[in-house]
Amino acid sequence: MAIEKKIPSPSEITGEAKKFTPQEIQELQDLQSQITQLTHSFGQLTLSKIKLEEQDAFLKSQLNILEEKETNLAKLLSDKYGKGSLNIETGEFTSVE
């Protein structure tokens, strides 16, 4: 069975205060700084993901609008000229009917 150690409360701490060495303090401060930097980087990454998702949704909606315009134009031209193929460079339409 594992023995669980409880972290003592301030009132339970007795005895003389001990000091960490300057090197130990520096190591702790370095770790805190690295954790803060990493946390900041995760935040920046999350914001970037949100912006990319928004941009993705915007571009998809623009694509849907263009596809709808293309469909409408194709129907309009098909109704006017019938089915066939268009040479976009010369403007010549060849009917297949």
Buried (B, 14 or more C-beta within 10 A) or exposed (E): EEEEEEEEEEEEEEEEEEEEEEEEEEEEEEEEEEEEEEEEEEEEEEEEEEEEEEEEEEEEEEEEEEEEEEEEEEEEEEEEEEEEEEEEEEEEEEEEE
